Amino acid sequence: MANFMNDYSLEIITGKNKDKYFVSFTDGYGEFQRLEINEDIYSALFELNKTDRNLTRLDERNLEHSELTDETLIKRSFKRPKGIEELILEKEMKKLFWQAIGELPDVQRKRLLLYYDYGFSLKEIAKMENCSIRAVQYSLDIGKKKLENNLKKF
């Protein structure tokens, strides 16, 4: 007797002269039905059950059976959230960076912030401060070197 999908079941009763084939199911009214069928129909239903069972198993193998936890969602995401160590390190780096910016002379600090933070061009900064573009460039280069040296410690 085979019962794969619980919609119907197939059975063979072997007799002295020949086998009898039956299909059992519950009809739309909820009544149990058991019908005798010929061998061809039995074979077709058996193959249908086998194919359906194989497809179901294939789907089950390809489906994820784990719960959707924070960890599995993070693994699926394109941009992983930062861990606590990364967040603390980043916060400390920002603190040291702004401390290093604060240690620069006023002119260098102002020019670095105008150029990198506010997006002004060298020409615009030079025009604001009534100086040459070369002076602004030189000030930015010196300021960056000082920042690099201060941040190398970390």
N, C-alpha and C positions, 0 to 999 in steps of 0.2 A: 504494500500500500504506500502511495506517495502522497504527501501533503505539503507542498512547497509554499503556496501563496495563501492558503486558508480560504480561498474563494471556492475551490472545489478539490475533491480528492479522487484519485484514481485507484482502482483495485482490480486484481486479477484473481479469479477463483478457478483453480485447476480442477478439471473433472476427468472422468475416465476417458471419454471420447474426445472432448475438446475443451479449451479454456473459454471462460466467460469473462467479459470485460464490463466494468461498471464505472460510472462517474457519479459522485455524490456531491450535493451542493444545497445551499439554502436559497430558496427562490425569493422573489421580491416581496412576497407576503410573509416571509419569515418561516415558511414551512420547509422541512427537510425533504429533499427529493433524492431518490436513488434510481438511476436509469441504466439499463443494459445497453451497451453500444458495441459496434463491431470493432474488429482489430485495427482497421485503418484509422478510425476516429480516435481510438485509444492511443495509437502511435503518434498521431498528429498532436493530441493534447499533451502527451508525455514529452514530445520534443519542444512544444511551446513552453511547458513548465521548465524544462532544462535550460532553454535559451533565456527565459525570464530570470531564472535563478542566477545564471552566469552574468547577465547584465546587472542585476542587483549587487552581486558581489564585486563586480568591476567598479560600480559607483561607490560602494562602501570603501574600497581600497583607495579611491581617489579623493574621498571626502576627508576633511580634517575632523577627527573625533575629539580634539581637545577643547576645553572651554576657552572662551575668549577672555583671557586674563590680560592684565596690563602688560605683562611680559611678552605675550604672543602678539598683542597689538603693536607694541614697540618694534618687535622684529619685523613686522609687516610694513611699518611706516617708512616713508622715504627719508625723513629727517628724524633721526633718533634724538630724543630729549637727552640733555646732558645729565650725567650722574652727579651725585653730591660732591665728589672730589673735584670734578671739572668745574662745577659752579663756584666752589670755594676758591679754587686756583684762579679762575677768571676774575672773581671779585678782588682777590689780592693783587692780581696783575693791574687791574684798573686803578686800584688805590695807589700802587707804586708808580703807575704811569702819570696820574694826575699830580702826585707828589713831585715827580721829576719835572713835569711841566711847570709846577709852581716854583721850582728852584732856578728856572731859566731867567735871564734878564728880561725886563718888561718888553722891550722891543722885539726880541726873538719870540717870546711867548705870544705876543699879540699877532705877529706875522704868521707863526705856525697855525694858530687858531683860525685866522682869517683865510689862510690858504687851504688847510686840510679840513677844518670843521665847517666853515661857512662856504667854501668853494669859490672864493674870489681868485681871479687870475693874478699872475705876477704884475701885469700892467695895471690892473685896478688897484692893487695894494700900493704900488709905487705912486700912483696918482693920488691916492688918499693921503699918503705920508709925504708927498712932495720930495721924492727921492728917485734914484734911478732903479730900473728893473734889475740891474746887476747887483745893487746894494741889497735889494729884497732877496734875490736868489742866494747871495753870499750869506745873509742872515739865516735863511732857511736851512742851508747846508750845515752851518755851524750848530744851529739849534738841534738838527737831527742827530749830528754826531754826539752832542752832549747827552741827548736822550738815550742813544744807543749805549753809551758808556755807563750811564746811570742804571739802565735796565739790564746790563750784562751781569750784574751782581746777582740778580734773581734768576 
